[in-house]
Amino acid sequence: MCLAGASAAQVVSGDGGALSVVPRQTVAAFDALFDGPRDGQRAVHTKGLLLEARFVATSEAAGLSRAIHLSGSEVSALVRLSNFAGLPDLADGAAAASPRGMSIKFLLPDGGSTDIVAHSYNGFPAATPEGFLGFLRALAAPEPHVLAEFLAAHPAARRFVDTPKPAPESYATETFHGVNAFVFTNDKGKARHVRYRIEPVAGSAHLSAEAAARRGPDYLTRELADRLRIARVAFRLMAQIAGPDDDVVDGSVAWPDDRRMVELGTLTLTGIADDQAAQGSLLFTPLNLVDGISPSRDPLLIARNRAYRISYDRRTGRAIDEGSRHVRPTN
């Protein structure tokens, strides 16, 4: 698959709503935390690797959603794997490189696209855009007591900070979570709230801090390149279905592991993209959706969407017009 085959809508699709204050302040808070902005670079998850992929849905997927890429036909995809921090030269084994990110852009037969944005921590450090902004500002504060006081008053942020986030042995051995809920609707009109989970077929494997420090600064890229020369790398795309009492608007609260999981399909990485510079022109957003998938009322969905657009506008020097869409949340 050639990157040049991606249409403008696939490259720049996003939310068409007006940009609000909190997302702009969130991008500025990332800049303060990581000494940005940097010309042509993302504000966060700056260091990344672009891959070509294919996706084939299971027969069970269509029972959950009528989305076109879940119909069972093979679709091409672009996948970006990344470190968390807004530091382009950060060593892959550094603590600030976690949680890792996985963004998927499914390239649809009609010329459109749809995205998944996930990371390797099962949850989010805040339930609201304002809470997340407060967390970032506390992290960047020079006085240590500011962060300590914030964490004492915000259990979700404390849980995020305290949960171990070891470096993966490989990008192929990391599990990724879509922390915001979406509404899947099938062709019979039945709707369910779900969250994505992306599980490595090779199994989960991580390194100790000492072992990660001994690896080279770009070990994840090199290891994945070596692995792909031998065989393709696969992930299972799963949908975790909410129970009747699960919170579908608070991404900081993980759903219990005993909730029903449905395998939506297999995402297979087929190779590293030839044009790594194309990462800058790609926008992955959680609200680039298709019929059969709609957003929940989680307020972070729109805020994240707009923050990603701000970062995109800044690094490319152009606003998004093509392929934009406004998606209304669903109960």
C-alpha positions in Angstrom: 0.0 0.0 0.0 1.3 3.5 -0.9 0.7 6.5 1.4 0.1 8.6 -1.7 -3.1 6.7 -2.1 -4.6 8.3 1.0 -7.1 11.0 0.1 -7.1 14.4 1.7 -10.1 13.4 3.7 -8.2 10.4 5.1 -5.2 12.6 6.0 -7.0 15.6 7.6 -10.4 14.3 8.7 -11.6 15.8 12.0 -14.2 17.6 14.0 -15.7 20.6 12.4 -16.7 22.4 15.6 -15.3 25.7 16.7 -12.1 25.4 18.8 -12.6 26.2 22.5 -10.4 27.7 25.2 -9.6 24.5 27.2 -8.2 22.5 24.3 -5.9 25.4 23.4 -4.8 25.7 27.0 -4.2 21.9 27.1 -1.9 22.2 24.1 -0.1 25.1 25.8 0.2 23.0 29.0 1.9 20.2 27.0 4.3 22.9 25.6 5.1 24.0 29.2 5.7 20.4 30.3 7.9 19.5 27.3 9.6 22.8 26.5 7.6 23.2 23.3 6.4 24.0 20.8 8.6 22.5 18.2 8.2 23.4 14.5 6.5 20.7 12.5 6.1 18.4 15.6 3.1 17.1 17.6 2.6 18.6 21.0 2.6 15.2 22.6 3.3 11.6 21.4 5.9 13.4 19.3 8.2 10.4 18.6 6.4 7.9 16.5 6.6 5.2 13.8 4.2 4.9 10.9 3.2 1.5 9.6 1.1 0.1 6.9 -1.5 -2.5 7.9 -4.6 -4.4 6.9 -7.7 -5.2 9.0 -10.2 -8.1 8.6 -13.3 -8.1 10.8 -14.8 -11.2 12.4 -18.3 -12.4 11.8 -19.2 -11.3 15.3 -18.3 -7.6 14.6 -21.3 -7.0 12.3 -23.6 -8.1 15.1 -22.4 -5.2 17.1 -22.0 -2.5 14.5 -23.0 -1.8 10.9 -19.8 0.2 10.4 -18.4 -0.5 6.9 -14.9 -1.6 8.1 -16.6 -4.2 10.4 -18.4 -5.9 7.6 -15.8 -8.6 7.1 -14.1 -7.3 3.9 -10.4 -6.6 4.2 -9.5 -2.9 4.5 -6.1 -1.1 4.5 -5.0 0.9 7.4 -2.3 3.2 8.6 -1.0 2.7 12.2 1.1 5.1 14.2 2.9 3.8 17.3 4.4 6.4 19.6 6.0 7.4 22.9 3.9 9.6 25.2 6.1 12.6 25.8 6.4 15.7 23.6 10.1 15.1 23.2 11.2 13.8 19.7 14.6 12.5 20.9 13.4 10.8 24.1 14.9 7.3 24.6 12.3 4.6 24.2 13.2 3.1 27.6 12.7 6.4 29.5 9.9 6.6 32.1 8.3 9.6 30.3 7.9 7.5 27.1 4.9 5.7 28.7 2.0 5.3 28.2 2.6 4.3 24.6 0.1 5.3 21.9 -1.5 3.4 19.0 -3.5 5.4 16.4 -5.3 3.5 13.6 -6.7 5.1 10.4 -8.8 2.6 8.5 -8.8 3.5 4.8 -12.4 2.7 3.6 -13.5 1.6 0.2 -15.6 4.7 -0.3 -12.5 6.9 0.0 -13.2 8.0 3.5 -11.6 6.9 6.8 -12.3 6.2 10.4 -9.9 6.3 13.4 -9.1 4.7 16.7 -6.9 6.5 19.2 -5.6 4.4 22.1 -2.9 4.2 24.7 -1.3 1.6 26.9 -2.9 2.7 30.2 -6.4 1.5 31.0 -7.9 4.8 31.9 -7.4 8.5 31.8 -6.0 10.7 34.6 -9.1 12.9 34.7 -12.8 12.7 33.9 -13.2 16.1 32.4 -11.2 18.4 30.1 -10.8 20.9 32.9 -9.5 18.2 35.2 -6.9 17.0 32.7 -5.7 20.6 32.1 -5.3 21.0 35.9 -3.2 17.7 36.0 -0.9 18.9 33.2 -0.4 22.3 34.9 0.4 20.6 38.2 2.9 18.3 36.5 4.6 21.4 34.9 4.6 23.4 38.1 8.2 24.1 39.5 7.1 23.7 43.1 6.7 20.0 44.1 3.9 20.7 46.5 1.6 21.8 43.7 1.6 18.3 42.2 1.4 16.6 45.6 -1.7 18.7 46.5 -3.4 18.0 43.2 -2.9 14.3 43.4 -4.2 14.2 47.0 -7.4 15.8 45.8 -7.8 13.9 42.5 -7.8 10.0 42.9 -7.9 9.3 39.2 -4.7 11.4 38.6 -3.1 9.7 41.7 -4.0 6.3 40.2 -2.5 7.2 36.9 0.8 8.4 38.4 1.1 5.4 40.8 0.3 2.7 38.3 3.4 1.0 36.9 3.9 1.6 33.2 6.9 -0.5 32.2 8.5 -0.2 28.8 7.3 -2.9 26.4 9.7 -5.5 25.1 8.4 -4.7 21.7 5.6 -2.6 20.2 4.3 -6.0 19.2 3.9 -7.0 22.9 2.0 -4.0 24.2 -1.8 -3.9 24.9 -3.6 -0.6 24.1 -6.9 0.8 25.4 -9.4 3.1 23.9 -10.4 4.8 27.2 -13.5 6.7 26.0 -16.8 4.9 25.3 -18.5 4.8 21.9 -22.0 3.6 20.9 -22.0 0.7 18.5 -25.3 0.3 16.6 -26.0 -2.8 14.4 -28.2 -3.0 11.3 -31.2 -3.9 13.5 -30.9 -0.7 15.5 -29.6 -2.3 18.7 -27.1 0.0 20.4 -24.4 -0.8 23.0 -21.7 1.2 24.7 -18.2 -0.2 24.1 -14.6 0.6 24.7 -11.8 -0.6 22.5 -9.0 -2.9 23.6 -6.1 -3.9 21.3 -4.3 -7.0 22.3 -1.1 -8.3 20.8 -1.3 -11.8 19.3 2.3 -12.4 20.5 1.3 -11.8 24.1 2.1 -9.0 26.5 5.8 -8.7 27.5 7.6 -5.8 29.3 11.0 -4.9 30.6 12.3 -3.9 34.0 13.5 -0.3 34.3 17.1 -1.6 34.3 16.7 -3.7 31.2 14.9 -0.8 29.4 17.8 1.5 30.2 20.3 -0.8 28.7 18.4 -0.9 25.3 19.3 1.7 22.7 17.3 4.9 22.5 15.4 3.7 19.4 15.1 0.0 20.4 11.4 -0.2 19.7 11.7 0.9 16.1 14.7 -1.3 15.5 13.1 -4.3 17.2 9.9 -4.0 15.2 11.8 -3.6 11.9 13.7 -6.8 12.7 10.5 -8.6 13.7 8.7 -7.5 10.5 11.5 -8.9 8.4 10.7 -12.3 9.7 6.9 -12.2 10.0 3.9 -9.9 10.1 2.8 -8.5 13.5 -0.9 -8.9 14.5 -3.2 -7.4 17.1 -6.8 -8.4 18.1 -9.2 -5.5 18.1 -11.6 -6.1 20.9 -14.8 -4.4 22.1 -15.5 -4.4 25.8 -19.2 -4.1 26.3 -20.5 -2.0 29.2 -22.6 -3.5 31.9 -25.8 -1.8 33.1 -24.0 0.0 35.9 -20.8 0.9 34.2 -19.9 4.6 33.8 -19.9 5.4 30.1 -19.0 9.1 30.4 -15.9 8.9 32.7 -12.8 7.7 30.9 -10.9 7.7 34.2 -12.8 4.7 35.4 -11.8 1.3 33.9 -14.6 -1.2 33.4 -14.3 -4.5 35.3 -12.3 -7.2 33.4 -15.3 -9.6 33.6 -17.3 -7.5 31.2 -18.1 -9.3 27.9 -15.4 -8.9 25.3 -16.1 -9.3 21.5 -13.3 -9.8 19.0 -13.9 -7.3 16.2 -11.1 -8.5 14.0 -7.4 -8.8 13.4 -5.1 -5.8 12.6 -2.0 -7.0 10.9 1.1 -4.7 10.5 2.5 -5.5 7.1 5.5 -3.1 7.1 7.1 0.2 8.1 5.9 3.0 5.9 8.5 4.2 3.4 7.6 7.9 4.0 8.0 8.5 7.7 7.7 12.3 7.1 4.1 11.7 6.2 3.3 11.4 9.9 3.2 15.2 10.1 0.3 15.4 7.6 -1.8 12.7 9.3 -4.4 13.6 11.9 -5.8 10.8 14.0 -8.9 11.9 16.0 -11.4 9.9 18.2 -14.4 11.6 16.4 -13.5 10.6 12.9 -16.4 8.2 12.8 -18.6 6.3 10.4 -22.3 5.2 10.4 -22.7 2.5 13.0 -20.3 4.1 15.5 -21.2 7.3 17.5 -19.6 9.0 20.5 -20.8 8.7 24.1 -21.3 11.8 26.1 -17.8 11.6 27.6 -16.7 15.3 27.5 -13.1 14.3 26.8 -14.0 13.1 23.3 -14.7 16.6 21.9 -11.9 18.2 23.9 -9.3 15.6 22.7 -10.5 16.0 19.2 -10.1 19.7 19.2 -6.7 19.6 20.9 -5.4 17.3 18.2 -6.7 19.7 15.6 -4.9 22.6 17.2 -1.6 20.6 17.2 -2.3 19.6 13.6 -3.0 23.2 12.5 0.2 24.4 14.2 2.6 21.8 12.8 1.2 22.0 9.2 0.4 25.7 9.1 -3.1 25.0 7.6 -6.5 24.6 9.1 -8.6 21.5 8.4 -11.4 22.0 5.9 -11.5 18.7 3.9 -13.2 15.7 5.4 -14.3 17.5 8.5 -17.5 16.4 10.2 -19.3 17.2 13.4 -20.6 14.2 15.4 -23.3 14.6 18.0 -22.9 12.6 21.2 -25.3 9.7 21.9 -26.7 8.6 25.2 
